[in-house]
Amino acid sequence: MRTKHVNVLIALAAFVLFSFSCFCISRMTQTIEKKMNTLGKDETVSNNTFEVLKFFFPHLRKVGRIYPDVIIGKEKIGVSFALGISTVSRGNQSYVKQTLNSVVSRMTLSEEKDSVVIVSVADRNEDYLKSVVDMITKRFKRQLKSGSLEVISIPAFFYPNMLHVKQSTEDSGKLESWRIKQVLDFCFLMLYAQPKAMYYLQLEDDIIAKKMYFTKITDFVHNITSNNWFYIEFSILGFIGKLFKSEDLTDFVRFFLMFYKDKPIDLLLGDIFQVKMCNPGETPEKCAERNKQIRIRYKPSLFQHVGIQSSFPGREQYSKRITLQE
C-alpha cells in the first residue's frame, strides 16, 4: 500500500512539473512571438519551432537564430508525412545508404510527392558530414530536386556542456554522454520536422524498410476510426517506426528535454504515457487498457534493424536484429 501511494505521488509530481514547464514555455513563446512581429519578412515562421529549446538550455538564450547549419533540399512543407533519420559516424561501417535506398525506393511517386525524408547529420566530424552529403547528392539527385529528400546538420552550439555527466568509470561516462546526445539529436530533428507535415515517422540510420511499407502506413492511418491515439508503433524496437501527429511533437520534445539526462528516449516515451494518460489513483489494469487503445501497435513490423556496429564506438548489437516476419 505504501509503495502504491509513493508511485501516485511521483506520478502527480511529474505531472505538475510537466504542466508548469508547459505554462512557462507558453509565456516565453508569447514574448518571442511579439519580438518576431518586428522582424523582417525574410525570417521564416518555422524559426519559432526551436525557441522552446531556450527554456531548457540557458546557453541558447544568447543565440539569435537556432537552425540547422547545413540544409540541402527545398525545405518542403505542407505534406502529409515527414520521415526523420538521424545519423552519426560508426567508424568504418555505415548503413545510411542502404537505409535511405530502401526508404525512398519503396515509395510510389505520388507517395514521394506527399512526403519528405529528412536526414539529420548529428556528428561534429566534418569528414562524415561531407561523405553523407556527397553520397546523397550523387545517389539521390531526383529526390533532392523534387524536394522529397533533405539533409540537415545540427549546429555544434546546440549541445550543452557534456562534462557535467557524473562518471563512475571512463566507459560508463562516455556511454551516458552518448545516450544524452542521442535524446537531444532526436529532439532537434523532431522540432525541425514539426512544421512540415501532418505526421512524423521516426526512423534510424541502420534499418531496412519493408516493401510497400509506406502504402501500409498511410492506409492504416487513414482507416483508424478514432483520432484519439497517442502514437502508432510500426516496429517494436526502441524508437524505430514510431509515428506521431506533428501537432503533438512539441509536447513530446518538452517532456524528453525535462528528463534527457535520466533515460534513453524509448524509455521516456513510455514515461510520458504514464504521466499524461494514467490518472493518479486509478488501477494499473485500467491504465493498461487505455494504453492498448491509444498506443496502437501495427503488426507485423515494417522495419528491420540491420545495424551490428552501434553508433556508440566499439559496441556491437547483435541482439537487436529482428526479421520482418515477426
N, C-alpha and C positions, 0 to 999 in steps of 0.2 A: 504493500500500500504506500509506504513511504517513497519507494522508487518511482511509483506512478505519479505521485504528487511532484516529485523533483522533475520528472520529464515534462509534466504540464507546465511547470514554472519556467523551465528552459525554453519550451516552445513559445510561451507567452512573451518572454523577454526578447526572443529573436524577432517575433512579430512586431513588438513595439519599436525595436531598434530599426527594423526594416522600414516601418511606416514613417518613423521620424526622419530617416535619411531621405525617403522619397519626398517628404514635405520640404526639407531643406534644399534638396536639389531643385524642386519646383520653383521655390523662391529665387534661387540663383539663376535658373533658366529665364525667369521673367525679367530679371535685371539684365541678363545678357541680350535678351530679345530687344529690350529698349535701346541698348547700345548698337545692336545690329541694324536697327532702323536708320541710324545715322551713317551707316557705311555706304560705300559706293555700290553701284549696280553690278560691278564685277564680282563682288563677293557672292558665293553660292549659298543657297539655303541649307544645303547639307552640312555646312560648317557647324551648324548648331548641334548636329549629332554628337560631335566629340566633346562638347562643352561639359557633359556630365563627368568627364574624367577629372576635371579641375576640382570637383568636390572631394574626390578621393586622394588626389595627388597634388599637394601644395606646390611642388616644383613646376607643375604645368600652368599655374596661375599667372606666371610671368611670360608665358608663351602666347604670342598673339594669335597664331593660326595653327591649329592641330590638324594635320592632314598627311597622307602618305608622301614619302619622299619621291617615289617614282611611280608614275602612272602610265601604263601603256594600254591603249584601247580608247574607246569613245565615251567612256563614263555613261554607259547606257542606263536609263531609268524607265519606269512605267511598265515593267514586265511582271509576269505572274510569279516567277521563281528566280531567286538568286542562290547560287551554289558556291559555298566557300571552301577553299582548300588552303590550309596554312602549311608552309613548307620550310624546313631548315636543312642544313647540310648534315649528311650522315656519313661523312668521310668519303671513302672510295665507293660507297654504294648509293645509288639513287633510284627511286621508284616513281618519281614525279612524272616522267614522260609516259610511262606505262599507265599510270593512273589517269592522267589527263586524256590520253588517247582513248581509253575505254569510256570515260565520262562524256566526251564531246562526240565521239563517233557513234555512240548508241542512242543519239537523239535524231528525230526526224528534222527536216528543215523547218517545219512550222514550229516544232518544239524549241529548236535553237533560236528562232526569231523571238519567242516569248520568254526567253530566259537569259541570264548572264552568269557565266562561270568566272569567279574571282580567285586568282592565285595570289596569295599573300606571302611574300618572302620575308620571313621573320628571323633573319640571320644577318649579323653585322659583317660577315665575311663577304667582302665585295666581289671576290672571285666567284663565290657561289651565286650571288645575285646576277652577275654577268652571265654565268653559264645557264641559268634558268631563263633569263631574258633572251639570250641567243638561241636556245633550243626552241622556245615558244615562237619567236619571230620567224624562224625558219620552217618549223614543222606545222604551225597553226596560223598561217597567213590569212586564210579566208575567214576564220573565226574572229581574228583581231580586226580585220577590215569591216566585218559586219557589226562589230560591237558586242558579239555574244561571248567574248573572252577578254578579260582584263588581267593585268599584272600590276600589283602594288608592292611597295616596300615600306615596312613600318619604320618610322624615324627613330634613331637611337635615343633621342631626348625623351621619348615617351616612357621609357622604363625607369622606375625608381631605383635608388641605390640598393643593389642586392647584397651589400656587405652586412646588412642588418640581420641576415639569416643566422640563427644560432647553430653552430656547428659542433656536433659531438665527435665526429671524425671528418677527415677531409672528404671522403667519398659521400657520406651522408649529407654533408653541407652542399656539395655540388648537385646531388640528386634533388634536394629540397629547392635549390635555386632553379633548377631545370623545371620542376613542377610549377613553381610560382610563375616563371616566364611563360610556360605553356598556357596557363589560365589567361594571362594578360594578352598573349598573342590571339587567342580566340576572341576575347572581348573586343579588341581593336577591329578585327575582321567583321564581327557581327555589327558593330556600330557603322562601319563603312557600308555594309550591305543593306542596312535597315531602310534607307530611303528609296532603294532601287526597285523593290518588288513587294508583292503581297505575302510571299512565303520565303523562308530562308532554310536551306538544307545544308547541314554541317557535314563535311567530308574531311578526310585526311589524305596525306600525300603518298600513302602506301596501300591503296585499296584498288580493287577491280570492280567495276560496275557490271551487274548482270545485263544480259541482252534485254532490250525493251524496258529497262529499269525506269526510265523517265515516263514512259507511257503508263506504266503500272502505278507510279506515284500520282500522276495527275488524275487518272481515273479513280483511284482510291480516295483522294482528297475531295474530288467533285461529287462523289457518291456518299460521303458522310452526311447523314441527315441532320445532325446537330453541330453547331459551330462552337459548342462549349468544351472543346478539347484543349488540353494544356500543351502537349506536343505529341508527335507521332514518331514511333521508332521503326525505321526501315532496316535496322540492324541492331542486334542485341549487344554489340561490342562497344564498350566505352562511350565516346561521344560521337561515334561514326553513325551517319544515317539518321540523325535527329532532325525532324522538320518542325519549325516554329512559325507562328504567324509573325510577320515583321513588326506589326504594331506592338507585340509583346517583348521584342528584343531588348529594349531599353530597360525594362523591369528585370529581365534575366541578368543583364550586364551589371546593373546596380547590385543585385544580390551576390553575383560572383565576385565583384570587387570588394564587397564588405568582408568576404572570407577567403580571399585569394591566397593568403599565406597559410591557410589551415588545411585545405584538402584539394585533391585533384578535381578538375572541373566536372567529370562524370559523377562523382560523389556529391558535389554541390548541387547538381541537377536533381538528385533525389531529396536533398535537404530543403530546397526551395518548395518542393511539393508539400513537405511536412509543415512548413511554416505558413504557406498561403492557403492550403486546401484542407488541412486537418484541424478541425475546431478543438480548442482546449476542452478537455473533459470527455470527448466522445471516445467510444471504444475503438481499439485498433482494428477490429473487424469492419466497423462502419467506414473507417478511413480507407481501409484496403479495398472495399467495394467501390468507393468513389474513385480510387486510384485506377481501377480497371476501366472505368467509364471515360476518364479524361486523359489518361496516359495510354494512348492506343498503340498496340503493337501489331505491325503488319507481318504476316508470315507467308512464305519463307523470306529470309534475309535477301536483300537486293544488292548487298555489297560483301565482297570477300576481302579479308585482311591478308595481304601477301608479304608485308614487310617483316623480314627477320632481323635486320640491323636496325636497332632502335635509334630514335633521334637523340637519346641520351648516349653520349660517347662510350663505346666499349660494351654496350649491353645488347644481348640478343634476346628475342622474344618469340620463341617457337610456340609457346602455349597459347598465343592469341590468334594463331591461324585457324580459320574456320571456312568450311566449304559453303557454296551457295545452295546446297541441298539440305541445309539444316532444318 
